[in-house]
Amino acid sequence: MKDALRPSLALPEGRSKVLLHSCCAPCSGEVMEAMLAAGIQYDIFFYNPNIHPVKEYEIRKNENIRFAEKNGIGFIDADYDVDNWFDRIKGLENEPERGERCTKCFDMRFERTALYAYEHGYDTITSSLGISRWKDMNQINGSGERAASRYENLLYWTYNWRKHGGSARMIEISKREEFYQQEYCGCVYSLRDTNRHRRSQGRDRITLGVKFYGREEILKPD
């Protein structure tokens, strides 16, 4: 997918095969197209046990699968080990977004990504998480680098996917593909806090599965 406005992209020297941790289709669309345009060999690793409830998890995962299949990209569907996730963040339920709970969540997801990469011959891991303006890039990169450092010759690629128009293309691709438009980060505590904020503004609570980029109409839930 050639794009005259997208700058040339190259892996760090000596690297050849990437495992892309994807959090969702809207965030990963630009990352995927950028690497495709650059001829970079990669597969998607979908490991996001934080996403709640399971209905939301399945919608986000299936949107990502749809786009991966459209582009001929390998998709690894990892476990939805939600019980382990709750154990990992126990005691941090009331931490704010970008706080310690998010660090623990990123650590868990990247640790599994790094393990799979090491066991299956990938020399580089990266993530679509950082393209979102709602995320702390340094927090994400720190978790990724810690996870990769556990294994010899494994690198976490800290490329800033927001730069050079990446954030704008993320929205353009989402509208073009009519991706599902999630309205909160993903976990049950993010859903709780988002709904609290919406109620404080006199807005309705989030309804799952109804909003899609590029569609004027709102689909009715099942």
C-alpha positions as CSV (number, residue, x, y, z in Angstrom):
1,M,0.0,0.0,0.0
2,K,2.0,2.9,-1.3
3,D,1.5,6.3,0.4
4,A,3.5,9.3,-0.9
5,L,2.9,11.1,2.4
6,R,4.2,8.2,4.6
7,P,8.0,8.4,5.2
8,S,10.2,5.5,4.5
9,L,10.3,3.0,7.3
10,A,13.1,0.6,8.2
11,L,13.7,-1.8,11.0
12,P,16.7,-1.2,13.3
13,E,19.9,-2.5,11.9
14,G,20.2,-6.3,11.9
15,R,16.5,-6.9,12.5
16,S,14.3,-8.8,10.1
17,K,11.1,-10.3,11.7
18,V,8.6,-8.5,13.9
19,L,5.9,-9.7,16.2
20,L,3.4,-6.8,16.5
21,H,1.3,-6.8,19.7
22,S,-2.0,-5.4,18.6
23,C,-4.5,-4.0,21.0
24,C,-7.3,-3.4,18.4
25,A,-7.9,-2.8,14.7
26,P,-8.2,1.1,14.8
27,C,-4.8,1.5,16.6
28,S,-3.0,-1.2,14.5
29,G,-4.3,-0.3,11.1
30,E,-1.7,2.4,10.4
31,V,1.1,0.4,12.0
32,M,0.1,-2.6,9.8
33,E,-0.1,-0.6,6.6
34,A,3.2,1.2,7.3
35,M,5.1,-2.1,7.8
36,L,3.4,-3.6,4.7
37,A,4.4,-0.6,2.6
38,A,8.0,-0.9,3.8
39,G,8.1,-4.7,3.0
40,I,8.7,-5.6,6.7
41,Q,8.0,-9.2,7.6
42,Y,5.6,-9.4,10.6
43,D,2.7,-11.2,12.3
44,I,0.1,-10.0,14.7
45,F,0.0,-11.2,18.3
46,F,-3.4,-10.5,20.0
47,Y,-3.0,-10.9,23.7
48,N,-5.3,-8.5,25.6
49,P,-6.9,-10.2,28.6
50,N,-7.6,-6.8,30.1
51,I,-10.5,-6.2,27.7
52,H,-13.9,-6.4,29.4
53,P,-16.5,-7.8,29.0
54,V,-16.0,-10.8,26.8
55,K,-18.4,-9.4,24.2
56,E,-16.2,-6.3,23.8
57,Y,-13.1,-8.6,23.6
58,E,-14.6,-10.7,20.8
59,I,-15.7,-7.6,18.8
60,R,-12.2,-6.0,19.0
61,K,-10.4,-9.3,18.2
62,N,-12.6,-10.1,15.2
63,E,-12.2,-6.7,13.7
64,N,-8.4,-7.2,13.9
65,I,-8.7,-10.6,12.4
66,R,-10.8,-9.2,9.5
67,F,-8.2,-6.6,8.6
68,A,-5.3,-9.0,9.0
69,E,-6.9,-11.6,6.7
70,K,-7.7,-8.8,4.2
71,N,-3.9,-8.0,4.0
72,G,-2.6,-11.5,4.3
73,I,-1.0,-11.0,7.7
74,G,-0.5,-13.8,10.1
75,F,-2.6,-13.6,13.3
76,I,-1.8,-15.3,16.5
77,D,-4.8,-15.5,18.8
78,A,-3.4,-15.7,22.3
79,D,-5.2,-16.7,25.5
80,Y,-8.0,-14.7,27.2
81,D,-6.6,-15.5,30.6
82,V,-8.6,-12.8,32.3
83,D,-8.3,-14.4,35.8
84,N,-4.5,-14.0,35.6
85,W,-5.0,-10.3,34.6
86,F,-7.2,-9.6,37.6
87,D,-4.6,-11.3,39.9
88,R,-1.9,-9.1,38.3
89,I,-3.6,-5.8,39.0
90,K,-5.2,-6.7,42.4
91,G,-5.0,-3.7,44.7
92,L,-4.8,-1.2,41.8
93,E,-8.4,-1.1,41.0
94,N,-8.7,2.6,41.8
95,E,-5.5,3.8,40.1
96,P,-6.1,6.4,37.4
97,E,-5.5,5.9,33.7
98,R,-1.8,6.0,32.9
99,G,-1.1,5.0,36.5
100,E,0.4,1.9,38.1
101,R,-2.5,-0.3,37.0
102,C,-1.8,0.4,33.4
103,T,2.0,-0.3,33.8
104,K,1.1,-3.7,35.3
105,C,-1.3,-4.3,32.4
106,F,1.3,-3.4,29.8
107,D,4.0,-5.5,31.5
108,M,1.7,-8.6,31.5
109,R,0.8,-8.2,27.8
110,F,4.3,-7.5,26.6
111,E,5.9,-10.3,28.7
112,R,3.7,-12.8,26.9
113,T,4.4,-11.2,23.6
114,A,8.2,-11.4,24.2
115,L,8.0,-15.0,25.3
116,Y,6.1,-16.0,22.1
117,A,8.6,-14.0,20.0
118,Y,11.6,-15.7,21.6
119,E,10.1,-19.2,21.2
120,H,9.1,-18.7,17.6
121,G,12.0,-16.9,15.9
122,Y,11.1,-13.3,16.0
123,D,13.9,-10.9,16.7
124,T,11.8,-7.8,17.3
125,I,8.6,-6.9,19.1
126,T,6.6,-3.7,18.9
127,S,3.0,-2.6,19.7
128,S,0.2,-0.5,18.3
129,L,-0.6,0.8,21.8
130,G,1.6,3.9,21.5
131,I,-0.2,5.4,18.5
132,S,-3.1,6.4,20.7
133,R,-2.9,10.0,22.1
134,W,-4.5,8.7,25.3
135,K,-1.5,6.6,26.1
136,D,1.8,7.5,27.7
137,M,4.5,6.6,25.2
138,N,7.3,6.4,27.8
139,Q,5.1,4.1,30.0
140,I,4.5,1.8,27.0
141,N,8.1,1.8,25.8
142,G,9.3,1.0,29.3
143,S,7.1,-2.0,29.6
144,G,8.1,-3.2,26.1
145,E,11.8,-2.8,26.8
146,R,11.6,-4.6,30.1
147,A,9.9,-7.6,28.5
148,A,12.3,-7.8,25.6
149,S,15.3,-7.6,27.9
150,R,14.5,-11.0,29.4
151,Y,15.6,-12.7,26.2
152,E,18.9,-12.7,24.3
153,N,18.8,-10.8,21.0
154,L,15.2,-9.7,21.3
155,L,14.5,-6.0,20.8
156,Y,11.5,-3.9,21.6
157,W,11.2,-1.4,18.7
158,T,10.3,2.0,20.2
159,Y,9.2,3.6,16.9
160,N,6.8,6.5,17.4
161,W,3.8,5.6,15.2
162,R,2.1,8.9,15.9
163,K,4.7,10.9,14.1
164,H,4.7,12.0,10.4
165,G,0.9,11.9,10.1
166,G,0.5,8.5,11.7
167,S,-2.3,9.5,14.0
168,A,-4.2,11.2,11.2
169,R,-3.8,8.1,9.0
170,M,-5.0,5.9,11.9
171,I,-8.4,7.7,11.8
172,E,-8.5,7.7,8.0
173,I,-7.9,4.0,7.8
174,S,-10.5,3.4,10.6
175,K,-13.1,5.3,8.6
176,R,-12.2,3.6,5.4
177,E,-12.5,0.2,6.9
178,E,-15.4,1.1,9.1
179,F,-13.7,-0.4,12.2
180,Y,-15.6,-0.8,15.4
181,Q,-15.2,2.4,17.5
182,Q,-14.5,1.5,21.1
183,E,-15.4,4.2,23.6
184,Y,-13.1,3.2,26.5
185,C,-9.6,1.8,26.9
186,G,-10.7,-1.7,27.5
187,C,-10.6,-2.9,31.1
188,V,-13.5,-3.0,33.5
189,Y,-12.1,-0.1,35.5
190,S,-11.7,2.0,32.4
191,L,-15.3,1.2,31.6
192,R,-16.4,2.1,35.1
193,D,-14.5,5.4,35.1
194,T,-15.7,6.4,31.6
195,N,-19.3,5.8,32.5
196,R,-18.9,7.8,35.7
197,H,-17.5,10.7,33.6
198,R,-20.3,10.4,31.1
199,R,-23.0,10.4,33.8
200,S,-21.4,13.5,35.4
201,Q,-22.0,15.3,32.0
202,G,-25.5,14.0,31.7
203,R,-24.6,11.5,29.0
204,D,-25.8,8.0,28.6
205,R,-23.7,5.0,29.6
206,I,-21.6,3.3,26.9
207,T,-23.5,0.8,24.8
208,L,-21.3,-2.0,23.5
209,G,-21.1,-3.0,19.9
210,V,-22.9,-0.1,18.3
211,K,-20.4,2.6,17.1
212,F,-18.3,2.2,13.9
213,Y,-16.0,4.7,12.2
214,G,-17.4,6.1,9.0
215,R,-21.0,5.2,9.7
216,E,-23.5,7.9,10.4
217,E,-26.1,5.5,11.7
218,I,-25.8,3.8,15.1
219,L,-26.4,0.1,15.0
220,K,-28.9,-1.3,17.5
221,P,-27.4,-3.8,19.9
222,D,-28.4,-7.5,19.8
